[in-house]
């Protein structure tokens, strides 16, 4: 067991790409977590293959380091707003947060969100200004903006009196005084954590009590719950009581107990560095992983038998804002590139994910071919889809839609986001125009002094769906946009969607270069010669608003007559290959994205052209 006064539990929170994972690399080097000759990859905490590919943190992960006799448990959190559910629940495990701020960009949308949650939880943050060695860093301005943000969010005098560290997580140094301290080593960071972060509060003599804030799955053991022990101690083989709770009215803070289970602790782990190590005993203040209760869920209370009447409130996690349908693949190519799955198998996989991913919501609304899945944003759901396809599953998903609700006066409300854009000055006109069309409200503009402007908007979430690719095209890839959900507001009217139609295949077979040569003049193709297509599959984007039925499998008619164009070479443009994210942004309401382990295709919901016409006539008749 560890001396509780020698334990420090902290989380690193920040906006995306402000250097959290890189900072942890330097922490590991400073505490000599690895041997001198060990080969260590960069961003080692981003251990998942998908995280490394995308360069973002998706799941919260925790590790521990030893420094001068102190045990420091550190939790790395995602910086993207779509994964903010990962941040909300881990704040219950720590006693302070390191608020990482880019010295060039200053506080960004997710900085505001994570700071708001930390202040609401009563934590006292430590501000870490990162990347101060960059040529365009403005340290004082970033610090002033951070202090203003504390006051704006209602920080107490004690919270606003935060310590500040300056440094570079990439180069591995942090100091308390940027002008006079020597720029080397991480000692200033560790000293600040030890002196400023309070030790965990918990009486080891009281009965065991803990709340599960993270879950994982082990194929041999089953579910494993993680949390910080609030009081008492726990040993392998002890009997504990799992008490589950649920919200009755989140706004009023009303909840009730939904069930109890008595189970034996079969395994007990603690983190040593990056590896979980099995231990026989743990006590108050320790962050532990426990297996035993079969049906453990996030937010469950784990307690000793003599403390079974104690239940902790469910975790306060904000509701999802975007939903889509996950459907069984009924296309002609079903089963060719992956494992065909039934509705029951899709449901089992999604329910398993919802148990671990608390910001995800799965609903069976009675549709015979699919389920409704809700999350924090497009990226949140896209990551889940990507994980499922890498497991070998193939299925279809619909266009993302925002979740609306009504207020007490029966006014229709929709989710609204704060959007911050950094762009070169010459692109401000086209960006403002496009966002205005999507019902965005201009809030402020700031000249960053380097030829860049920072524009702030309030925009409906549905206005952002499908805009990211268009934004990168308009700004030649030089623009940066980030957003965060700020609440529900009145419905802002209709938003003009995609202004170009689809090129839809009328036949099944292999696409030919002969036919694609004529079709590429009618729009932008998504396929190449010899690609397999089927009836109802979208093969390109039409240059006009209407859909264009076409036959990409048509071959050149062979006769014994000499053709005038016989020797004319066929030169095809490079097709636009849709990624999963791009396909989800691009599709229309009557289209689906077919996802397999090998391919991402766009198709019509109704494959046959005559059936689509009948359905359209039926809709018009009902109107």
N, C-alpha and C positions, 0 to 999 in steps of 0.2 A: 504494500500500500504506500501511496505517496503522501507526504506531509501536505495538507491542504493549503498551508501558508506559502508553499513553494510551487504552487500551480498557477498558471495564467492561461486563460482561455480567450482567444481573440479571433476575429474574422477580418478578412481583407475584402473591402467593398469598394467599388469604383464603377465608372462608366466603361464601356467596352473599349479595349485597346489602350487603356491608360497604364498598363504595365504590371498587373497583379501577379500573373504567373511568372513573369521574368523576375520580379522582386523575390519570389519564393526560391528561384534558382540560386540567387545570391545568398539568401538565408541559409540554404543547405550547404553552400560552399563555406560560408563563414563559420558554421557550427561543425564542419568536417563530418557531415553525415555519410559521405562516401570516401573510399580510400583515395589516396593521391593518384594512383595509377588506374582508377576506375573510369571507364568510358561512360559519360553521363550525357544524355541528349538534352537539348534545349527545351524549355517549357515542359519539364518532366511531369508536372502535375496534370497537364493535358494528355493523359495516358490513353484515352479512347482514340481509335483510328479516325472517327468522324471529327473529333475536336482538332486533331492535328491537320486534317485536310482543310477545314474551314478557318482554322486559326482563332477559334473562340472557345471559351469554357462553357460547357453545356450543363454539367452536373457539379453540385457542390462536393468538394472532397476535403478531407482533413488529414493532417499529419501532425507530428510532434517533433520538437527539437529540444536538446538539453543545452543550457547555457549557465555557467557559474552556479551549478547546483539547482537551477530552476527548471521545471518542466513547462514548456510553452506549447500548448495545443493551438494550432493555426488552421483555420478553415478558409479555403480558396473558394470564392463564389463567382457565378457568371456575371458578366458585365452587360449583357444584352437585356433589354427590357422585357423581351418575350419569356425570359427564364427567371423573372423576378420572384416567382413562387419558390425557387430554390433558395433565395436570399431570405425571404420572410420567415421561413421555419427555422433556419439555423441561428437566427438572432436569439432564440430561446436557449441556445447552448453556450453562449459566450457572455463575457462580462464587459467587453469593449470591442470597438472596431477600429481598424486602420483605414481611414478614409483617404484613398489614393486619388490625387488630383494631378492631371497633366499641367505642367507649368506653362505650356504654350496655349492649350485649349481652355484651361480653367474649368469650372464646374459645368457639366453637361447634363442632359435630361436624366440619365440614370443616376448621376451623382446626386441630384435633387431627391430622387425616389429613395435610394438606399439610405441617405442621410435622414430623410423624413421618418423612415421606419425605425432607424436606430434611435433617434431622439424620442420617438413615441414609446419605444421599449425602455426608456430611461437610461440608456447607455451614454457614456461619456467618450466621444470619439477622439482619436489621435489623428491629426491631419498630416499627411505625408505628401509633400510636393515633389513629384517625380519628373525626371527628364529636364532638370534645371540646367544641364550642360548643353542643351540644344541651342543653336544660334538664335532662333526666334523665340526663345523662352522669355516670358515676362513674369518673373517670380512675384513681384510685389502686387501686380494687378491681379494675378491668380489668387493670391492670399486674400486680398481685399474682397474679391468676388465671393470667395468661400466664406469669409466672415459675414458678409451681407446675407448670404444664403442661410447661415445659422440663425441670424436674427429674423429673417423672413419666415422661417419654419417654426418660430416660437421656441427657440432653445432657451433653457434657463441660464442664469448667470454662471452657474458652475459648468454647464455644458459648453457655453460660449467661450469660457476661459480654457481653451484647448492648447495642448503643446503642439509645436510645429517642427517637423523634420524636413530637411532639404537634401536632395541627392539624386542618384541615378541607379535605378534597380538593375539596369543592364551592366553597368560597370562595377556594381557592388560596393557603393559607399553612400553613407548618409551622415549628416552632421546637424547639430542644433543651431550653429551660427555659421551661415554661409560665407561670411567675409573672413572670419578669423580662424575657424577650425580647419584642421588638416583633412583634405578630402580623400580619406581612405578608411576602409573597414566598415563594419556594420554595428560596432559596439554602441553607438549612439541610439540606434533603433532598439536594441535589446535593453539598454539601460532605461529608456523611456517606457517600454512595455512593463518592465519589472516595477518601476517606481510609480507609474500612473494607473496601470490596470489593477483593479482590486482583486484580491484573491477570492476564489469562490466562497459563497456563504453556505454553510451546511454543517449540521451537528452530526458527527459520526455515531453518537450514542443513541440517536433516535432511530425508529424503524425505517427500513429501506424505502425510498421513494424516487421515482424517475419518470420522465415523459419521453416517449419515442418520437424523435424529430426526423429521423432518416431511416429508410428501409433498403435492404438489399436482398438478393436471392442467392441461395446456395443449392446446387442440384442435389447434394447429398443430405443437407441439413434442413432445407426449406427456408422460411423467412427469418431474417436476422434484423433486429431493431437496434438503432443507435440513439444515444442521448447522453446527457450529463446527469450524473447522480446528484440529486438535490439534497439528500440527507441519508444517513445510515451507511451500511456497507452490504455487499452482496458476495456470495461465494458460489462456486459451481456446486450443483446439487440442491441448492436452496429452493424451497417452494415459494412462488410469488403469485400475486393476483393481477391479472390483466383486466383493467376496467375500460371499456370503450364508451365514448361520449359522442354527441351530435348536437349541432346547433338547432334550436327551435326558432329563434329570431336573432340573426347576427347583429342587426342594428340596435336592438335593445339589450344585447349581451345575454340572452336567455338560451340555456342549453340543458340537456338532461343526460342521464346515464342510460345507455342502450344495452349493456350486457357485461357479464363478468366471466372470467375463466381462470381456473387454478392450474398452474403448470410448473414444471421443474426446470431450473436453469441447466441446460445441457452443455452449453459452451459459453465462454466469456473471453472477449478479446479487448486489448488496448493497442493503440497505435504506437509503434516505436519507429520513428522516422516515417517512412512511407509504407511500412508493412504492418499488418495486424498480427499481433503476437498473443497467443492464448495464455491467459493468466488464471490463477486459482481464486483470486480475491481482488475486489476493487472497493473504493470508499468514496465518500462525498467529495465532489469537485472533479472526479475523474470522468472523462468521456469514454464510454465503453460501448461495445457491441454485444448484444445478448441474443441467444437463440434458446428456444424452449416453447413459448406460446405459439401454437400453430397459426392462429388467425390474427397475429399482431398487425396493427395498422398505424399509420402516422397520426400522432396526437393521443394515442392510448396511454393511460396511466399504468405504470408498473409499480407495485408496492408489496411490502411484506404482508403476510397473512394477518398479523395483528393490526395492520393499518388498512384493511380492505375497504373501510367506509370512506376513505379519502379518494376523491376524484378531481383531476385537474381539468380546467376548461379546454375545449378543443382549440387547436391552433387557428389563429386568425389569418386566413389566406383570402386575398381578394378574388372576386369572381372572374371567370373567363369573359372575353369580349368578342371572340371570333369562333365560328363553327363551320363544319363541313361534314359531308356524308362519306363514310367509308363503305364501299359497295362491293359485292361479289363480282368478279370479272366474268361477264357473260359474252365476251367477244369471241370471234372465230379463232384467235390465237391463244385462247386460254389453255394453260398447261404445257405450252411449247417451251417456255423459257424459265419457268419457275414451278413452284409447288402450288397447284390449284387449291384454294381453301374455300371452305363453306362458311356460311354466316356464323355458325357456332364457333368455328375456329378463330374467325376474326374477332368475335365477341370475347372469347377467352383471352386472346392476346391483349386486347384493349383494356379489359378489366384488370389484368395483371399489371399493365402499365399505370393505370389510374391509382392503384394501391401505392405505388412508389412516387408517382408524379402528382403531387397534390393539387397543382394548378390545372390539371386535366379533368374533364368531365365527360362521361360516356352515358348516352341515353338510348334506350330502345323505345322508339316512338311507334312501333308497330309496323314499320316498313319491312316487307318480306325479304328484301335483298340487301339491307344495310342498316347501319347504326349512325346516329348523330354524335359527333365528337367535337367538343368545345375546348379551346385553349386561349392563351394570352395573345396570340398573334399568328401571322402566317408562318414565321420561322419556327415557332414552337411546334406547330403541327407538321411542318415540312421535315423537321428533324425526326419526329416519330415515324413518318412515312418512310424516310430513308433508312431508319433502323430496321423496320419491318421488311423492306425489300432486300436488305442485306442478310436477313435471316432466311431468305429463299421464298418469301411469300409474294404472290401477285394478286392485285386487286385494283379497284378503281376508286377515285376520289372526286368529289364535286368541287365547284368553285367556292372559295371561302366567302362566308357571309357574316355580317356583324350581328351581334345579339342585341335586340332592342327591348325596351320595356316601357311601361307607362307610369306616370307619376300619380299622385293622389287626385289631380284634376283631370285625369285621363288624357294628358298630353303625351304624344309619342316622343320617347327619348332615345338617343343613340350615343355610343361611346365616342369621346372626343380625345384627341391626343395633342400634346405639345410637340411641335416639329421644329427642330433647329437645323439650319442648312449653312454650311461653309462653302462658298463658291468664289471663283474669280469674278471681278467686277463686271466683265463684259457679258456674263451670262445671267445677270440679275433680271433682265427684262423678260426673257422667255420663261424663267423659273417662276416668277411672280404671276405671270399670265396663266401658266398651266395650273398652279396651285389655286388661283382664284376660280378657275373653272371647276375645280374639285371642291368648292365651297370652303376653301381655307381662308381664315381671317388673318390679315397682316397685323402683327403685334409690335415688332421693333426691328431695327437694323443697327448693326454695329460695324464700324470699319476697324478691321484687325491690324491695319497698318502695314500689311505685307502684300497689298494687292488683292486681299481677300475680304469678302463681306460675310458677316454672320446675320442671317435672316431668321426671325422667329415667327411662327404661325401657330394658330389653333385650328386644327383641321379634323373633320370626322374620320374615324378609322377607315370607313369604306372609301374615303377619298384617297387613302394611301395604297389601297389594294390595286396592284398593277402599275403603280407609278415609279417604282424604283428603277426598273430597266429604262423607262422613258427618261427619267432624270439623268441617268448616267450617259445616255445618248445626247441629251441636250447640252450637257456640260463637258462633253468629250472625255468623260471619265475622271474629271478633275474635281468634281463636287463630292462633298461628304454630307450625308443626312442621317439624323438620328431622332428618335421620337420616344415618347413615353405616354402611357394612358394617364389622363388627369381626371376623368370622371364622365358622367352622363350629362348631356345637354339636349335641348330641343332639336327635333329632326330638322335638318337644314335643306330639305327639298331634294329633288332628283339630281343625280350626278350623271353626266353623259359618260357612257362607258366606252368601250373600244369602238373606234370609228371605221374599222375595216373588218370585212367578213372573212370567212374561211373557205379554203379550197378543199372540197370534200370528195373523196374517191367514190366512184360509182361501181367499182368492180374489185375483185380479189385476185391477187397474183403478184408478179414481180414488176416493179417500175422499170420503164425503158427510157434510155437516154433520148430516143427519137421523140417520145411524147413529152418528156420533161423539158426538152429544148423549146417547144412551143408554149408550155405552161409557164415557164419562168418569166415570160413577158407579161403575164397576167397578175403577177404578185411575187412574193418571196417564198421559196420552197423550203420545207423542213426535211426532205428526204433526198437520197442519192439514187442513181441507177442501181438496179438489182435488189433494192430494199423491198421487203415483203409488205404489201398493203392489203387492206380489206375494205369492203363496202361500209361506208360510214366513217372511215378514218380520215382525220384532217391531215392533209399533206402539205399545207402551206397557208400563208396569209394572203387573201385577195387584196388587190389594190383599191377595190371599191367597197362600199359598206355592205353589200349583199353577199350571201354565200354563193360560191361557184361550184356546181357539180361538175366533175371531170373524170376522165379515165386515164390515169397515169400508166396503166399496163398496156395500152394500145401499141401494137407493133407496126412497123412500116410495111405496107402492102407490097408483096413480091410478085413481079410480073416479068415477062420476057421483053418488055419495052424499056428502052433506055430512058432514064429520068434526067431531066435538065439539072436537078439539084443533087445528082449522084455523088459528085466529088466535093460537095459543100461540107466542110468539117463542122461537127457539133461541139460547141463550146458551152459548157454549163457553168453557171455561177456556183460558188461554194454555198451549200445550203446552210440555213440557220438551224443548228442542232439545239433543240430545246432541252435545257436542264430541268430538273424537278421544280426548282424555285421559279424559273422563268415560265414554265408551263402553268403552274398554279396562278401566276399573275396574269397570264395571257388569255386563258379560256373564258368563253362566254357562259351565260347561265344554262344554255341547252347543251353544254359540252362537259366531258369528263376527261380526267387524266388517267390513262391506263399505266399502272406501275408494275414492272417486273424486275427481277434481279439484273437483267441485261439491258432493258429498254425503258424509255419514257415516251409514251405516245399520247396524242390528243385525239379524241373521237367524239362523235355525237352521242348523246344519251340514247336516242333512237337511231339505230344503224340504218335501216332501210329508208330510202328517199320517199317512197310512196306513203309509208307510215308517218314520216315527219310531216308531210303535207296534210294528212288527215288530222294529225294532232294540232297543227296550226289552225286549221279551219274550225276545229272544235273549240279552241281557245277564243277565236274571234266570235263564234256563235254565242259563247257564254258571256262575252263582254257586251 
